[in-house]
Amino acid sequence: MTAAALSQRKRSFSGYRPVNPRKDMAAIADLIQEAFNQEMDPVGSRLVREMKTFSRGGIFGWLLGRIFLPQAAYPMGYVWEEDGRVVGNASLLRVEGFPFRWVMANVAVGSAYRGKGIGRALIQASIELAQKRNARELLLQVLSSNQVAQVLYASLGFHPLSTRTTWIRARHERMQVEAEPSPVRPRASGEWKDQLALAERLHPEGLVWPYPLTSSLFHLSGFSSFFYQELNQHWVCYEGERLMGSLTARQSTERSALRLILMVSPEMRGKVEASLIYCALKSRSNRRVRYILDYPAGVAEDDLKALGFQTQRTLTWMSKDLFESKV
């Protein structure tokens, strides 16, 4: 076959194929930017920029990227190729430390190629690949306002777990709250078990994307306790002996940012969130950090705004049980 014929064959190919991170990184970064530019957080935006930068370095850039870029830059999954161009993508990633829990991310199709079933084909192929790799649960996040995507995912066996708004508080944002209410206090060390029980009741799917719920969110042991106890702080609100709400402040993966993990019993929602967050903010008033909080959509919004938080996006977590799909 001549070189011209091979080139023509490549241009005429239409369909999906396994992702080749070295070959496809720049194209995937472009798709992610086109599809999600308005909703990406600083971590996502930085990753897209770095993917483009390392992709320009050829084989040398690819090797360096394997050292410096996170796992998300080198996913499994599939891309859709049309006339020699990558126009669709669906990435698959194992959740680090939890081999049976996987994530589908960056499902994106170029605007000129939407409505042709490309997204469905990529998602279905990725589901089958995750099953072959012995995944038992596949998670994804989708904008709560994107009903078309949610219907598509539901038709492929995904069901919603929770809908959460991401709130961001910039450095040194002013608060419109004056006094620290009395029911909230720092947590005693043994009360982590109450926190875990509350989390298991309210958020069995997990509190920090994309990880499952574990006791380490509230209780560190061994070397972890020695090195990280200063970074993690906890506040609680009890009614008698019953824990009604808690807040944990921990280091975020984003530079110069703290993640707040807030839980409040349904009967107390909208009543104690401000008190819990106020304590965390006051205890760290001299830190030049941003605060990140994911909290159930539509709850305590006025209180969060008064504390200087602004909404970033609202996402729905969805899950597919791959173990049941095999049966």
N, C-alpha and C positions, 0 to 999 in steps of 0.2 A: 504494500500500500504506500503510495507517495506521501510526501510531507503535506502537500496541499489537501489530499484526501483526508489525512488524519486531522488536519486543522478544521476542515469542514465538518467532520464527524463530531469533533469536540464542540463546535459552535452549535450544532443541531441537537445536542443532547438536552433532554428535558426530563427532570425527575430528581429524586433525592438520592443522596449518597452519604456514607459516614463522614463526619467532619474530620478534616485534616488540620489540626491547630497551626502547624507551621505555614501551610498554604492559605488557610482561610481566615486567619486572625484579623487582618485588616478589613476584609469584607464583612465579617461578623460585627466588628466594632462599628462600622458604618451603619449596618442594619439596626443595631441597638440604639445608636444615636438618633436615627431617623424615627424609630418607633417610640422611644421612651425618653426623649430629651427633656420633655416638660416635667417628668416625674422622678428623674434620677436624683438620688441624694449625692452629697459630695464624694462619698466612697465610690459610687458607681461612675460618676463623671471622671474621677481620677483614673479608674481602671480603664475606661474607654480610651482616654488620652494615652495611657501607658501602653495599651495594646497596639495602638497605631504607631507609637514611637518605636517599640521593639520590632514590629513587623517590618519596618523599613530597613532593619539591619541584616536582612537575609538570614542565612544559617547561623551567623554569629549572634544576631539579635535574638533569634529563637532560643539559642542555648542560654544566653544571659537571662532571657525572660523566664526560663524554667527555674532559675535561681531566685529572681527578684519578684516575679509576679505571683499572685495567689492562684490557687487551684482553678478559680472561675475563669481565668484566661486560657485554660487548657482543658476544656470540657470534652466529654463524650457527647454523642447525639448525632444529629443529621443536619445537613444543609440541602437546600433545593437549588439546583443549578438550571439555568435557562439561558440558552444561546451563549454559553461560556461564562456567564455571570452568576454569582451567588446572590439569589434574590429572597431566600428564606432561611430561617435557622430555628432549631430547637435544641437547647443544650441540656445535658444530663450531668449531674454531679452527685457523688456520694457525700453524705453528711459526715464530716470528719469525726471519727470516734464511734460512729453508729452505722455499721456496714449495711444494715437492712433498711435504713431510711435514706431515700434519695430525693433529690430536688430536680424538677424541670424548670428551666429558667430561659429568659431571653427568647421566647417564642415570638418571632417577628417575621413579617413578610413585607417586602418592598411595596410602596403604595400603588405602583402600576400593576402589581400582580395579585392584589387581594381579590377575594370573592371567587377564586378558582379552585378551592379545595386544597391549596398547598399547605396551609396551616394544619388542617385536619390530618393530612397524610404524614406530616412531620411529627405531630403529636402521637399518632398511632404507632409509627415506627419506633419512636422513643420509648413508648410504653412497653413494646415488645422487647426492646433491647434491655430495659431495666429488669424485666421478668427473667430474661436469659441470664442476667448477672445476679440472680437470686435476691433482688430487692423485694421487700415485703410491703413497703409503703412508699408512695410517690406523692410529694407535696409540690404545690405551686402557689404563687401569689398573683392576684389580678386586681386591677383597679375596680373598686366597688361600683363605679359609674359605667364600666365597660360591660354592659349586659350582653352584648353579642358574644364576647369571649366567654363569659360565664355560661351561657347557653351551650356553646360549643364544648366546653370542658365537661359540663353535666352530661351531654350526650355521649361522652366517651368514658363515663363512669366516675367522674370526680364529684365530690359533695362538699359543701361549705363547712368549715370548722368554726371560723370566727371572722368578724370584720373589725379592723382596728385602724384608728387614725394615728399617724405619726405626728407628734408635736415636737417643735424645735424651740429652744430658748437660747437666744444669742448671748454672747458674753456681756456681762454688766447690764442686762436689760432690767429696767426698773420694775419693782413690784408695787401693786396697789393694795397690798395687805399689810397691816400695821403690827398686829400682835400675834404671838405664838399661842394657839389654843392649848389648853391643859390636857385633854385626853390623849394626846400623842406624846410618846416618850421613846428614847432609845431602847432597842430590843435587848432583853437579857439573853445570854448565850444559849440557854436551854430552850428558848422559845422558837428556835428554828423549826422544830417539829410541828408547831402550830402553823407556821408559814407554809411548810410543805403540804400539810393537810388542806389548808385553804386553797393552795394552788391546784392540788389534785381535784378538788371539788369544782373550782371555777374554770381552770384552763388545763385540762388533761392533755390537750394537743401540744402544749409548750408555751413558754413565755417569751423566749428570745429566738427569733427566726434564724435558722430552720431547725433548731435543736429540740429534742424531746424534753419533757420535764424531768429534772434530776435534782437530788438533794443538794448537790454542789452549788446551786444558785444561792442557797441560804446557809450552808454549813460547809466549811473547808476543813480538811484534816491533813495531817502529815506536813510535807514540804509546802503544799499549797497554802495551808494556814499560816505558816511562817512567813512566806513571801508576799501574800496578797491580803492579809487581814487588814492592813491599813487602807487598801483601795476599796474594800467593800464595807459599806455601812448600812445599818438597818434601823427602821423606826416602825413602831407598832401602835395600834389603837385597839384597846380591849373594851368590851362591855361585860363586866363581871369577869368570868373566866373564859369568855369566848372571844377569839380574835376576830375583829370586824374589818380590819384593814391593815396593810403593811406596805412599806416602801423600802426598796433596796437600791442603793447607788453603787454602781460598779464601773470600772474602766471600759470604755467602748473601743471597738476596733478602729473607729475614726480617731485621728490624731486630735489631741486637746479636746476630748469630748467625754462626757459621762453619760451612761445609760441609766435611766430610772426605771425600775420594775415595780409597778404599782398594782396592787390587788385590793379590791373592796367588795365586801359581801353585797349582793343585789339590794338588800333592804337598806343599806347605808350609802349606796352610790349617790353621788351629788351632794353628800353631807360632810365627808371627812377627807376627800382628796386634797383640798386646799391646805388643810392642817398638816397632812403628811408631807406634801411637797414643800411647804414653807419651812419645815424643820430641816429638810435636806439642803435647801438653798441657803438658809442662814448659817448652817454649819460649814459651808464651803464658800462663804461670801468673798474670800480673798483669792479664790482660784480663777484664773483666766481660762474658763472652759465653756464649751457649749453643752447644753443638756438635751438629751434625746429621750422621748417617752412614747411608747406605743400603748394606746388605751382604747377600750371598746368605743366604737364610733357613737357620737351623739351624747356622751355622758360627761358631765361636769365641764362643759365647754366654756361657760362664762368664767368659772373659777380659774381655769387654765390660762385664759386670756388675761385675767387680772394679775396672774403671776408672771406675765411676760412671755408666755408661750404663743407660738403661731403654728397653724396647721401646715403640714407639708404635703401629705397625701393620705388617702384612705384606701386600704387594701383588704381584700377578702382572701383568707387562707382557704385552700381547697386541698382535698386529699383523695387518693385512690388506693384502695386496699388491693395490692397485687397478689397477695396470698390467696384471697378468695377468688380472684380472677382465674387462678390456675386450677381451682377445684372444679 
